[in-house]
Amino acid sequence: MKAVELKDRIYWVGAVDHNVRDFHGYHTPQGTSYNAYLIADDKLTLVDTVKKGFGCDLLRHVASVADPDRIENLIVNHVEMDHSGSILEVLAAAPRAKIYCTPKGKEGLLRHYGIHDREFHLVKTGDRLSIGQKTLVFFTVPMVHWPDSMFTYCVEDRVLLPNDAFGQHLGHPLRFADEIGEDYCMEEAAKYYGNILMPLGDVIAKKLEEFMALHLPVEIIGPSHGAIWRKNPMRVIEAYGRWTSRQTVPKVVIIYDTMWESTDKLARRLAEEIAVPGVEVKIYNIRKSDNSQIVRDVLDARVLLLGSPTLNGDMFWTMGGFLAYLRGLKPKNKKVGIFGSYGWAEGASRAIRREVETMGLELIDPPFEVQYVPSEEELSKLADYAKVVIRTAQG
């Protein structure tokens, strides 16, 4: 693989990790990419580096455009190790490179890598860097998604390099969303947002509003992971607007686990009863599903139905683990129903209720529970429960 030109003398020079399957708990079945960008102007400028172990790929891609020792500027949009892990290798190959980052970025680089032999330039929103015929503008975005984060924008080419915003964990031989399939990339972008950025929605919404107020036209978005948006970059920006405002659609996500199939019978009958035109239904058995994919559907769902058997007077442990994962993502604007089964003593629904209330989500009462194995009569009563769920989903 060689450097890939985005626009006049702006190149992708990153690396593709086809083998990674776990990204701090986020399942990545398609792998991912670590995107870095080279701007070949009078002052050769590199925007971001790559994860440790992939520095040789980055330098090889840079070398296909220009000798790495000509790099004069290294812009660090974000210090997280998947973007900075190869920085010492890059600096060794580029002995004259000066570093441009936020004050928090410098702090992070010093703590992670002990870089004391380079000239640091600390930037803030609106600062400009002329590198010849091209001008770069910096826009700080603290907590999108680390305190050090920032965007870099190329004025003349209308190219936005926003690091972890607008990306996807997607390792693919092709570089552009329109080559891979925009709908597919949008689904991966939703999954990425839901599992990584959802808890920061209010901060992201504010920063996006501030960025859009600058009226900087965007023709290409080069994120730090996954595909580059060049045909319709506003599509993913508009999607972020919906996600950060917690807009929901008529969707019900049934999330459950089962011990002796009783809760499974309830879940499957619920899916049948709720399946009406205009209401999307997704059903996930937690032990047979990927949490990150479940969360993608939770992102824009209006209703969640959580099902669990009672074990030791509590919810089943897999439901507890899933709810711990979900709680950290701070979902909002959803209504939650609870269902399940129990043996000689109840407990699961109470435990789930406590978790849902802790998250500040509204409950659909009462829970639907059965003792031991649900009878056909009990299963038939799910029709009435489903009607309440459908009305709630329809808004």
C-alpha positions as CSV (number, residue, x, y, z in Angstrom):
1,M,0.0,0.0,0.0
2,K,1.3,3.5,-0.9
3,A,0.3,7.0,0.2
4,V,-3.1,7.9,-1.1
5,E,-3.8,11.5,-2.2
6,L,-6.9,13.1,-0.8
7,K,-6.5,16.4,-2.5
8,D,-3.6,18.4,-4.0
9,R,-0.5,17.3,-2.1
10,I,-2.5,16.1,0.9
11,Y,-1.9,12.4,1.4
12,W,-3.1,9.6,3.7
13,V,0.1,7.9,5.1
14,G,-1.3,5.9,7.9
15,A,-1.5,2.2,8.6
16,V,-4.2,-0.5,8.5
17,D,-4.5,-3.0,11.3
18,H,-6.4,-5.9,9.9
19,N,-5.9,-8.1,12.9
20,V,-7.1,-6.1,15.9
21,R,-10.3,-7.5,17.3
22,D,-10.6,-5.8,20.7
23,F,-10.2,-2.0,21.1
24,H,-10.4,-1.6,24.9
25,G,-13.6,-3.6,25.0
26,Y,-15.0,-2.4,21.7
27,H,-15.2,-5.4,19.3
28,T,-13.6,-4.7,16.0
29,P,-14.4,-7.6,13.6
30,Q,-13.2,-5.6,10.6
31,G,-10.0,-4.4,12.3
32,T,-9.3,-0.7,12.1
33,S,-6.9,1.9,10.6
34,Y,-4.7,4.5,12.2
35,N,-4.9,7.4,9.8
36,A,-2.1,10.0,9.5
37,Y,-1.9,12.7,6.9
38,L,1.1,14.3,5.1
39,I,0.9,17.7,3.6
40,A,3.6,18.2,1.0
41,D,4.0,22.0,0.9
42,D,7.1,24.1,1.3
43,K,7.3,22.9,4.9
44,L,6.6,19.2,4.9
45,T,3.9,18.7,7.6
46,L,2.7,15.4,9.2
47,V,-0.7,15.4,10.9
48,D,-0.7,12.7,13.6
49,T,1.2,9.4,13.8
50,V,0.1,5.8,14.3
51,K,0.0,3.1,16.9
52,K,3.3,1.6,18.1
53,G,4.3,-1.3,15.9
54,F,3.0,0.5,12.7
55,G,5.5,3.3,12.5
56,C,7.4,1.5,9.8
57,D,4.2,1.5,7.6
58,L,3.8,5.3,8.2
59,L,7.4,6.1,7.4
60,R,7.3,3.9,4.3
61,H,4.2,5.7,3.1
62,V,5.7,9.1,3.8
63,A,8.8,8.1,1.9
64,S,6.8,7.4,-1.2
65,V,6.1,11.1,-1.2
66,A,9.1,12.7,0.3
67,D,12.1,11.9,2.5
68,P,10.9,11.7,6.1
69,D,13.9,13.8,7.3
70,R,12.3,16.7,5.5
71,I,9.3,16.8,7.9
72,E,9.4,20.2,9.6
73,N,6.1,20.2,11.4
74,L,4.4,17.4,13.4
75,I,0.9,18.2,14.4
76,V,-0.5,16.1,17.2
77,N,-4.3,16.3,17.3
78,H,-4.6,13.8,20.1
79,V,-2.2,12.0,22.4
80,E,-4.0,8.7,22.8
81,M,-1.5,5.9,22.0
82,D,-3.2,4.6,18.9
83,H,-2.3,8.0,17.4
84,S,0.9,8.8,19.1
85,G,2.5,5.4,19.9
86,S,5.1,5.7,17.0
87,I,6.0,9.3,17.7
88,L,9.5,8.6,18.9
89,E,10.2,6.5,15.8
90,V,8.8,9.4,13.7
91,L,10.9,12.0,15.5
92,A,14.0,10.0,15.1
93,A,13.4,9.9,11.3
94,A,12.5,13.7,11.3
95,P,15.2,15.3,13.4
96,R,14.1,18.9,12.6
97,A,10.4,18.4,13.2
98,K,8.7,20.9,15.5
99,I,5.6,19.8,17.4
100,Y,2.3,21.6,17.3
101,C,-0.4,20.6,19.9
102,T,-2.6,22.0,22.7
103,P,-1.1,22.7,26.1
104,K,-2.8,19.4,27.3
105,G,-1.3,17.7,24.3
106,K,2.2,18.8,25.4
107,E,1.5,17.6,28.9
108,G,0.4,14.2,27.6
109,L,3.4,13.8,25.3
110,L,5.8,14.6,28.1
111,R,4.2,12.1,30.4
112,H,3.9,9.3,27.9
113,Y,7.2,9.7,26.0
114,G,9.4,12.2,27.8
115,I,10.0,14.3,24.8
116,H,12.3,17.2,25.9
117,D,14.5,17.7,22.9
118,R,11.9,19.3,20.5
119,E,10.5,22.7,20.0
120,F,6.8,22.8,21.0
121,H,4.3,25.2,19.7
122,L,1.1,25.4,21.8
123,V,-2.0,26.3,19.8
124,K,-5.5,27.4,20.6
125,T,-8.7,27.8,18.5
126,G,-8.1,30.1,15.6
127,D,-4.3,29.9,15.5
128,R,-2.9,29.6,11.9
129,L,0.2,28.0,10.5
130,S,1.4,28.8,7.1
131,I,3.4,26.0,5.5
132,G,3.8,27.5,2.0
133,Q,0.9,27.7,-0.3
134,K,-1.4,26.1,2.3
135,T,-2.6,27.5,5.6
136,L,-3.7,25.3,8.5
137,V,-6.2,26.5,11.2
138,F,-6.5,24.8,14.6
139,F,-9.7,24.3,16.5
140,T,-9.4,22.9,20.1
141,V,-12.1,20.3,21.1
142,P,-11.3,19.3,24.7
143,M,-13.1,16.1,25.7
144,V,-13.8,15.1,22.1
145,H,-12.7,12.8,23.4
146,W,-9.6,13.6,25.6
147,P,-8.7,17.0,27.1
148,D,-5.9,17.4,24.6
149,S,-8.0,16.9,21.4
150,M,-8.1,19.3,18.5
151,F,-9.0,19.6,14.8
152,T,-6.7,20.7,12.0
153,Y,-8.3,22.4,8.9
154,C,-6.6,23.2,5.6
155,V,-8.0,26.4,4.4
156,E,-7.1,26.3,0.7
157,D,-8.2,22.7,0.2
158,R,-11.2,22.7,2.6
159,V,-10.0,19.5,4.2
160,L,-10.8,18.8,7.9
161,L,-8.6,16.4,9.9
162,P,-10.6,15.9,13.1
163,N,-8.8,12.9,14.6
164,D,-11.3,10.8,16.5
165,A,-14.5,12.6,15.4
166,F,-16.4,11.2,12.4
167,G,-14.4,7.9,12.3
168,Q,-15.1,4.2,12.3
169,H,-13.2,1.2,13.5
170,L,-12.9,-0.2,10.0
171,G,-9.7,-1.8,8.5
172,H,-10.2,-1.9,4.7
173,P,-7.8,-1.9,1.8
174,L,-9.7,1.1,0.3
175,R,-9.4,4.6,1.8
176,F,-12.6,6.4,0.8
177,A,-16.2,5.9,2.1
178,D,-17.6,6.2,-1.4
179,E,-15.3,3.3,-2.6
180,I,-16.2,1.1,0.4
181,G,-19.9,2.0,0.5
182,E,-21.2,5.1,2.3
183,D,-24.2,3.4,3.9
184,Y,-21.9,0.7,5.4
185,C,-19.5,3.4,6.6
186,M,-22.3,5.3,8.2
187,E,-23.4,2.3,10.1
188,E,-19.8,1.8,11.4
189,A,-19.7,5.5,12.2
190,A,-22.9,5.1,14.3
191,K,-21.4,2.1,16.1
192,Y,-18.2,4.1,16.8
193,Y,-20.1,7.1,18.1
194,G,-22.4,5.0,20.3
195,N,-19.6,3.0,21.9
196,I,-16.9,5.8,22.3
197,L,-18.4,9.3,22.0
198,M,-22.0,8.9,23.3
199,P,-21.2,9.9,26.9
200,L,-19.7,13.1,25.6
201,G,-22.7,14.1,23.4
202,D,-23.3,17.5,25.1
203,V,-19.7,18.5,24.7
204,I,-19.5,17.4,21.1
205,A,-22.7,19.2,20.2
206,K,-21.3,22.5,21.7
207,K,-18.0,22.1,19.9
208,L,-19.7,21.2,16.6
209,E,-21.9,24.3,16.9
210,E,-18.8,26.4,17.5
211,F,-17.0,24.9,14.6
212,M,-19.9,25.4,12.2
213,A,-20.2,29.0,13.3
214,L,-16.7,29.6,11.8
215,H,-18.3,29.0,8.4
216,L,-15.3,26.9,7.1
217,P,-16.5,24.9,4.1
218,V,-15.7,21.3,4.4
219,E,-15.1,19.2,1.2
220,I,-13.2,16.3,2.7
221,I,-13.1,14.8,6.2
222,G,-10.1,12.7,7.1
223,P,-10.7,11.1,10.5
224,S,-8.2,9.1,12.5
225,H,-9.9,5.8,12.0
226,G,-11.7,4.2,9.1
227,A,-12.8,5.7,5.8
228,I,-12.3,9.2,4.5
229,W,-15.4,11.2,3.6
230,R,-15.0,13.0,0.3
231,K,-18.3,12.7,-1.7
232,N,-20.8,14.0,0.9
233,P,-18.9,14.9,4.1
234,M,-21.9,16.8,5.5
235,R,-23.8,13.5,5.8
236,V,-21.7,12.4,8.8
237,I,-21.7,15.9,10.3
238,E,-25.5,15.9,10.1
239,A,-25.6,12.4,11.7
240,Y,-23.5,13.7,14.6
241,G,-26.1,16.5,15.0
242,R,-28.8,13.8,15.4
243,W,-26.8,11.6,17.7
244,T,-25.6,14.4,20.0
245,S,-29.2,15.7,20.3
246,R,-30.3,12.2,21.3
247,Q,-32.9,11.9,18.5
248,T,-34.6,8.6,18.5
249,V,-36.6,6.6,16.0
250,P,-39.5,4.1,16.4
251,K,-37.2,1.3,17.3
252,V,-37.4,-1.3,20.1
253,V,-34.3,-3.2,21.2
254,I,-34.8,-6.4,23.2
255,I,-31.8,-7.3,25.2
256,Y,-31.8,-10.4,27.3
257,D,-30.2,-13.6,28.6
258,T,-31.8,-16.8,29.7
259,M,-30.9,-19.9,31.9
260,W,-33.5,-22.5,31.1
261,E,-35.1,-20.8,28.0
262,S,-38.0,-19.2,29.9
263,T,-36.8,-15.6,29.4
264,D,-35.9,-16.6,25.8
265,K,-39.5,-17.6,25.2
266,L,-40.7,-14.2,26.5
267,A,-38.2,-12.3,24.3
268,R,-39.1,-14.1,21.1
269,R,-42.8,-13.7,21.7
270,L,-42.3,-10.0,22.4
271,A,-40.4,-9.6,19.2
272,E,-43.3,-11.2,17.3
273,E,-45.9,-9.1,19.0
274,I,-44.1,-5.8,18.6
275,A,-43.3,-6.3,14.9
276,V,-45.7,-3.9,13.2
277,P,-45.2,-1.6,10.2
278,G,-43.3,1.5,11.2
279,V,-41.6,0.0,14.3
280,E,-38.2,-1.6,14.0
281,V,-37.4,-4.5,16.3
282,K,-34.0,-5.7,17.2
283,I,-33.4,-8.7,19.5
284,Y,-30.1,-9.6,21.2
285,N,-29.2,-12.5,23.5
286,I,-26.3,-10.9,25.4
287,R,-24.1,-14.0,25.5
288,K,-24.5,-14.6,21.8
289,S,-24.1,-11.0,20.8
290,D,-21.5,-8.2,20.6
291,N,-22.0,-5.4,23.2
292,S,-20.7,-2.8,20.7
293,Q,-23.3,-3.9,18.1
294,I,-26.1,-3.8,20.7
295,V,-25.1,-0.3,21.6
296,R,-25.2,0.8,18.0
297,D,-28.9,-0.1,18.0
298,V,-29.4,1.4,21.5
299,L,-28.0,4.7,20.1
300,D,-31.2,5.8,18.3
301,A,-33.8,3.4,19.8
302,R,-36.8,4.9,21.6
303,V,-37.5,1.8,23.7
304,L,-35.2,-0.8,25.4
305,L,-36.7,-4.0,26.8
306,L,-34.4,-5.7,29.3
307,G,-35.0,-9.4,30.1
308,S,-33.3,-11.5,32.7
309,P,-33.9,-14.6,34.9
310,T,-33.4,-14.3,38.6
311,L,-30.2,-15.9,39.9
312,N,-29.2,-15.7,43.6
313,G,-31.9,-13.1,44.2
314,D,-30.4,-10.8,41.5
315,M,-30.3,-10.2,37.8
316,F,-28.3,-12.7,35.7
317,W,-24.6,-11.7,35.7
318,T,-24.5,-11.1,32.0
319,M,-27.2,-8.5,32.3
320,G,-25.3,-6.9,35.1
321,G,-22.2,-6.7,33.0
322,F,-24.1,-5.2,30.0
323,L,-25.8,-2.6,32.2
324,A,-22.4,-1.6,33.6
325,Y,-21.1,-1.1,30.1
326,L,-24.2,0.8,29.1
327,R,-24.2,3.0,32.2
328,G,-20.8,4.4,31.4
329,L,-22.1,5.5,28.0
330,K,-24.8,7.7,29.6
331,P,-27.7,6.9,27.3
332,K,-30.6,9.4,27.4
333,N,-34.1,9.9,26.0
334,K,-35.1,6.3,26.2
335,K,-37.9,4.3,27.9
336,V,-37.1,1.0,29.4
337,G,-39.3,-2.1,30.0
338,I,-38.3,-5.1,32.1
339,F,-39.3,-8.7,31.7
340,G,-38.1,-12.1,32.8
341,S,-38.6,-15.2,34.9
342,Y,-37.9,-16.4,38.4
343,G,-38.0,-19.6,40.4
344,W,-38.8,-19.7,44.1
345,A,-37.9,-16.1,44.6
346,E,-37.9,-12.8,42.6
347,G,-35.1,-10.3,42.3
348,A,-34.0,-9.7,38.7
349,S,-36.6,-7.0,38.0
350,R,-35.8,-5.1,41.1
351,A,-32.0,-5.2,40.4
352,I,-32.6,-4.0,36.8
353,R,-34.9,-1.3,38.0
354,R,-32.2,0.1,40.3
355,E,-29.7,0.2,37.4
356,V,-32.2,1.9,35.0
357,E,-33.1,4.5,37.7
358,T,-29.4,5.2,38.3
359,M,-29.1,5.9,34.5
360,G,-32.0,8.4,34.8
361,L,-34.1,6.5,32.2
362,E,-37.9,6.3,32.3
363,L,-39.5,3.0,33.1
364,I,-42.4,1.3,31.5
365,D,-44.3,-0.2,34.4
366,P,-45.1,-2.7,35.6
367,P,-42.4,-5.3,34.6
368,F,-43.6,-8.5,32.9
369,E,-42.5,-11.5,34.9
370,V,-43.5,-15.2,35.1
371,Q,-42.6,-17.9,37.5
372,Y,-40.7,-20.9,36.2
373,V,-41.8,-21.7,32.6
374,P,-44.3,-19.4,30.9
375,S,-47.6,-21.0,30.1
376,E,-49.3,-20.3,26.8
377,E,-51.8,-18.2,28.7
378,E,-49.0,-16.1,30.1
379,L,-47.4,-15.7,26.7
380,S,-50.6,-14.6,25.2
381,K,-50.8,-11.8,27.8
382,L,-47.6,-10.3,26.2
383,A,-49.9,-9.0,23.4
384,D,-51.3,-6.3,25.8
385,Y,-47.8,-5.5,27.1
386,A,-46.6,-5.2,23.5
387,K,-49.3,-2.7,22.7
388,V,-48.0,-0.4,25.4
389,V,-44.5,-0.8,24.0
390,I,-45.6,-0.1,20.4
391,R,-47.4,3.1,21.5
392,T,-44.3,4.2,23.4
393,A,-42.1,3.5,20.4
394,Q,-44.3,5.4,18.0
395,G,-44.1,8.4,20.3
